[in-house]
């Protein structure tokens, strides 16, 4: 079969690889009908995440048709149409029973590596480094889905792939980021980053009743899309984020702040951004936490910081004194997709939201290597890429 494979920094190739097979009675093999490039995939493309090996199949946002099921899989049948969450869950461990799907204690095949890096293992993830199990990803013609009797979400025929695909990652990721904020009707929610996750944070905050939603970015197409979803836009290249947030909140700051950027913040005019890049160059820091620092300063005392943006290692110069003295609450984590999927599917079916709004490019899988560059460099108005094997 054909798949997109990682061969090093900025080197994604359209390769021929072996077809997946059933390896366990609970497995399924999916024929991929649509997959997407996620902002988290760019961390792999940029070489910012450890644990990748040449030839690894990438991608964790995909859906398709069930082609084969293991003898022990009683949930799926051949022909079922499913979205596959990016987290691989056993459904049986203590964390799964609590609904903490992204920290499943069973599915990471390299849990010893994860424990050394994070203190405890996290769940296995599709197409996302050997720290999270080294599983083949979904930017491919076919995918083996382990524990396929737990996570896959069955999709009704009346929905298009583009309406359903994002249930596997970015829609529940944006939703969880906002739910973690405990939105009140008088709240202002400020969202750093208007990429795909940021766009779903905007729509989720509006659906959950925030009084005001503000988004911070510097890409005109992304800011326009966020404004169409109900947000006030701040272009950080054109005005001071901190001053504009004060103006919009009567000097008090937003009650809720969301980091939808993560480890590769692209601030262009800040001293701390230059500092981070210098430390990265000499391998004294792995991530660029400009957004975290700015959120801590901007957030109203006793507010909430929610962090769906991915971080992979160590960060420096975090103003922890401000965090502590202002009484801020921090909530983070990979997304517990199956905690939210049924409710979000219902909202799509009822017409509360059509997730296909975020798609700007739909291409063949073989065009994937070029689209990684287009998405990474924010060219051609690119916000979200869907690929068709």
C-alpha positions in Angstrom: 0.0 0.0 0.0 1.0 3.7 -0.1 1.5 5.9 2.9 3.2 9.1 4.0 6.4 8.3 5.9 8.8 10.3 8.1 12.4 10.2 7.0 13.8 13.1 9.0 13.3 16.8 9.6 11.2 18.3 6.8 11.3 15.0 4.9 7.9 13.4 4.5 7.7 10.9 1.6 4.9 9.1 -0.3 6.2 5.5 0.1 5.2 1.9 -0.7 5.0 0.0 2.6 3.6 -3.4 3.7 -0.1 -3.8 4.1 -1.3 -4.0 7.7 -2.7 -7.3 9.0 -4.8 -8.5 12.0 -2.4 -9.2 14.8 -4.8 -9.5 17.8 -8.4 -10.8 18.1 -9.5 -7.3 19.1 -8.0 -5.6 16.0 -9.6 -4.2 12.9 -8.1 -3.1 9.5 -9.6 0.1 8.1 -9.5 1.3 4.5 -8.9 5.0 4.9 -11.3 7.2 3.0 -10.1 10.6 4.4 -7.2 11.7 6.6 -5.8 15.1 7.6 -2.6 16.9 8.5 -2.8 18.1 12.1 -0.8 20.9 13.7 0.7 18.3 15.9 2.1 16.6 12.8 4.1 19.7 12.1 6.1 19.1 15.3 7.2 15.8 13.7 7.9 17.6 10.4 10.0 20.2 12.1 12.0 17.6 14.0 10.8 19.0 17.3 9.5 15.7 18.8 11.9 13.0 20.0 11.4 9.3 19.3 10.8 9.2 15.5 12.5 6.6 13.2 13.0 6.8 9.5 10.2 5.1 7.7 7.5 5.7 10.4 4.0 6.1 8.9 2.6 9.4 10.2 -0.9 10.8 10.8 -3.4 10.4 13.6 -6.6 12.0 12.2 -8.3 9.5 9.9 -11.6 7.7 9.1 -12.7 5.0 6.8 -14.4 1.6 6.1 -13.9 -1.5 8.2 -12.3 -4.2 5.9 -11.5 -6.9 8.4 -12.1 -7.6 12.1 -10.4 -9.9 14.6 -12.3 -12.8 16.0 -12.6 -11.2 19.4 -14.0 -7.8 18.1 -17.7 -7.8 18.8 -18.2 -4.0 18.2 -17.4 -3.6 14.5 -18.5 -5.4 11.3 -17.0 -5.4 7.9 -18.5 -2.4 6.0 -18.9 -0.2 9.1 -18.0 3.5 8.5 -15.9 4.8 11.4 -13.8 7.7 12.7 -10.8 6.4 14.7 -9.7 8.6 17.7 -6.0 9.3 17.8 -5.7 7.8 21.2 -5.5 4.0 21.5 -7.5 2.8 24.5 -7.9 -0.6 26.1 -11.2 0.2 27.9 -10.2 -1.9 30.9 -7.5 -0.2 32.9 -8.2 2.1 35.8 -7.7 5.3 33.7 -10.0 4.1 30.9 -12.7 3.2 33.4 -12.5 6.7 34.7 -12.8 8.2 31.2 -9.2 9.3 31.1 -8.7 7.8 27.7 -5.5 9.6 26.7 -3.6 8.2 29.6 -4.6 4.6 29.1 -2.2 2.4 31.1 -2.1 -0.5 28.7 -1.7 0.6 25.0 1.7 2.2 24.9 4.0 -0.5 23.6 7.0 1.5 24.7 5.7 2.5 28.2 9.2 2.2 29.7 10.4 5.1 27.4 7.3 7.1 28.3 7.8 6.6 32.0 11.4 7.8 31.7 10.3 10.9 29.8 7.1 11.8 31.7 7.2 9.8 35.0 4.2 7.6 33.9 3.1 6.1 30.7 0.5 7.7 28.5 -1.7 6.0 25.9 -0.5 4.7 22.6 -1.1 7.2 19.7 -1.3 6.6 16.0 1.6 7.9 14.0 3.2 9.8 16.8 6.7 8.8 17.9 8.0 5.7 19.7 7.5 7.5 23.0 3.8 6.8 22.4 4.1 3.3 21.1 5.5 3.6 17.6 2.1 2.7 16.0 1.7 3.1 12.3 -0.3 6.2 11.5 -3.4 7.0 9.4 -2.0 9.0 6.4 -2.1 5.7 4.5 -4.4 3.6 2.4 -5.0 1.1 5.2 -4.5 1.1 9.0 -4.4 -1.6 11.6 -6.4 -0.4 14.6 -5.5 -2.1 17.9 -8.3 -2.4 20.6 -10.7 -1.6 17.8 -13.6 -2.8 20.0 -13.2 0.3 22.2 -12.5 3.7 20.5 -13.8 3.8 16.9 -16.9 5.9 16.5 -19.6 4.7 14.0 -20.7 7.4 11.6 -24.1 7.6 9.9 -24.2 7.6 6.1 -25.9 11.0 5.9 -22.7 12.8 7.1 -19.8 13.5 4.7 -16.3 12.6 5.6 -15.5 16.3 6.1 -18.3 16.6 8.6 -17.2 13.6 10.6 -13.4 13.3 10.2 -12.5 15.9 12.9 -14.3 13.9 15.6 -11.0 11.9 15.8 -9.0 14.8 17.1 -9.3 18.6 16.6 -13.1 19.0 17.3 -13.0 17.2 20.7 -9.6 18.8 21.4 -11.0 22.3 21.0 -14.1 21.2 22.9 -12.1 19.7 25.8 -9.9 22.8 26.0 -13.0 25.0 26.5 -14.8 22.6 28.8 -11.7 22.7 31.0 -12.3 26.4 31.4 -15.6 25.9 33.2 -17.2 28.7 31.1 -19.6 31.1 32.8 -22.1 33.4 31.0 -20.0 36.5 31.9 -16.6 35.1 30.8 -14.2 36.4 28.3 -12.3 33.6 26.7 -8.9 34.4 25.0 -7.5 31.9 22.6 -3.9 32.0 21.4 -3.6 30.4 18.0 -6.2 30.4 15.2 -5.1 27.2 13.6 -7.5 24.2 13.3 -7.7 23.6 17.1 -8.0 27.3 17.8 -10.9 27.4 15.3 -12.7 24.7 17.2 -12.0 26.4 20.5 -13.8 29.5 19.1 -16.9 27.6 18.0 -16.9 25.5 21.2 -16.7 28.6 23.4 -19.6 30.2 21.5 -21.7 27.0 21.8 -20.9 26.9 25.5 -22.1 30.4 26.1 -19.0 32.6 26.6 -19.9 36.3 26.7 -16.9 37.3 24.6 -14.4 35.2 22.6 -11.0 36.7 21.5 -8.5 35.0 19.2 -4.8 35.9 18.8 -2.8 35.1 15.6 -1.1 36.9 12.8 -2.4 35.0 9.7 -5.2 37.0 8.0 -7.0 33.9 6.7 -7.1 32.3 10.1 -8.2 35.5 11.8 -11.0 35.9 9.2 -12.2 32.4 9.8 -12.2 32.9 13.6 -14.2 36.2 13.2 -16.8 34.3 11.1 -17.2 31.9 14.0 -17.9 34.7 16.5 -14.5 35.9 17.7 -12.9 39.3 18.1 -9.4 39.1 16.4 -6.1 40.4 17.6 -3.2 40.4 15.1 -0.1 40.2 17.2 2.1 41.7 14.4 0.0 44.8 14.4 -0.8 45.6 18.0 0.1 44.7 21.6 -1.7 41.6 22.7 -1.6 42.6 26.4 -2.8 46.2 25.8 -5.6 45.1 23.4 -6.8 42.4 25.9 -7.0 45.1 28.6 -9.1 47.3 26.3 -11.5 44.5 25.5 -11.9 43.5 29.2 -12.1 47.0 30.9 -8.6 46.5 32.2 -9.3 43.3 34.0 -8.0 40.7 31.6 -9.8 37.5 30.3 -11.1 35.1 32.9 -10.2 32.1 30.7 -7.1 31.7 28.5 -6.4 28.8 26.0 -3.0 27.9 24.5 -3.9 26.4 21.1 -0.3 26.9 19.9 2.0 24.6 22.0 5.7 24.1 21.7 6.5 26.0 18.5 5.2 29.6 19.2 6.1 31.9 16.4 6.1 35.3 18.1 8.2 37.7 16.0 8.8 40.8 18.1 9.4 39.5 21.6 12.6 39.2 23.5 11.6 35.9 25.1 11.0 34.4 21.6 14.6 35.3 20.6 15.8 33.8 23.9 14.0 30.6 23.2 15.3 30.2 19.7 18.9 30.8 21.0 18.5 28.1 23.7 17.0 25.7 21.2 20.0 26.2 18.9 22.4 25.0 21.6 20.0 22.3 22.9 19.4 23.9 26.3 15.6 24.1 25.7 13.2 22.0 23.6 10.0 24.0 23.4 9.2 27.7 22.8 6.7 28.7 25.6 6.0 32.3 24.6 2.2 31.8 24.7 2.3 30.2 28.2 4.2 33.2 29.5 1.9 35.7 27.9 -1.2 33.9 29.1 0.0 33.9 32.7 0.5 37.7 32.6 -2.7 38.4 30.7 -5.1 36.2 32.7 -7.4 37.7 35.3 -6.5 36.7 38.9 -8.2 33.4 39.9 -8.7 32.6 36.2 -8.1 29.4 34.3 -5.3 28.5 31.8 -6.2 25.6 29.5 -3.5 24.0 27.4 -4.5 21.8 24.4 -1.3 22.8 22.5 1.3 20.0 22.5 4.5 20.3 24.5 7.2 17.7 24.2 10.0 18.5 26.6 11.4 21.3 28.8 10.7 25.0 28.9 12.4 27.9 30.6 11.6 31.2 32.2 8.0 30.4 33.2 6.7 33.2 35.5 5.6 30.8 38.2 5.5 33.6 40.8 2.8 35.3 38.8 1.0 32.0 38.3 1.0 31.3 42.0 0.3 34.7 43.4 -2.6 35.3 41.0 -4.2 32.0 42.0 -4.4 30.7 38.4 -5.6 27.2 37.6 -3.8 25.2 34.9 -5.5 22.4 33.0 -3.8 20.4 30.3 -3.7 17.1 28.5 -4.0 15.1 25.4 -7.7 14.8 24.5 -10.0 12.1 26.0 -11.7 11.8 22.6 -14.3 9.2 23.6 -15.4 11.3 26.6 -16.9 13.8 24.1 -17.4 12.0 20.8 -21.0 10.9 21.2 -22.2 14.4 22.3 -20.3 16.1 19.5 -21.6 13.7 16.9 -25.1 14.5 18.1 -24.4 18.2 17.7 -23.2 17.7 14.1 -26.3 15.6 13.2 -28.6 18.2 14.8 -26.9 21.0 12.8 -25.4 22.9 15.7 -22.1 22.9 13.9 -20.7 21.8 10.6 -17.0 20.9 11.2 -16.2 21.0 7.4 -16.0 24.9 7.7 -12.3 24.5 8.6 -11.2 22.6 5.4 -9.4 24.9 3.0 -7.5 22.2 0.9 -8.6 18.7 -0.2 -6.0 16.8 -2.1 -4.8 13.3 -3.0 -2.6 11.5 -0.5 0.3 11.5 -2.9 0.3 15.3 -2.7 0.9 15.1 1.1 4.6 15.9 1.2 4.0 19.2 -0.6 1.0 20.0 1.6 3.0 19.5 4.7 5.2 22.4 3.5 2.2 24.5 2.5 0.5 24.0 5.8 3.7 24.6 7.8 4.4 27.8 6.0 0.8 29.0 6.0 0.8 29.5 2.2 -2.2 29.7 -0.1 -4.6 30.5 2.7 -4.1 27.0 4.2 -5.8 26.3 7.5 -6.7 22.6 7.2 -5.7 19.9 4.7 -7.8 16.8 4.0 -6.2 14.0 2.0 -7.9 11.2 0.0 -6.0 8.0 -0.4 
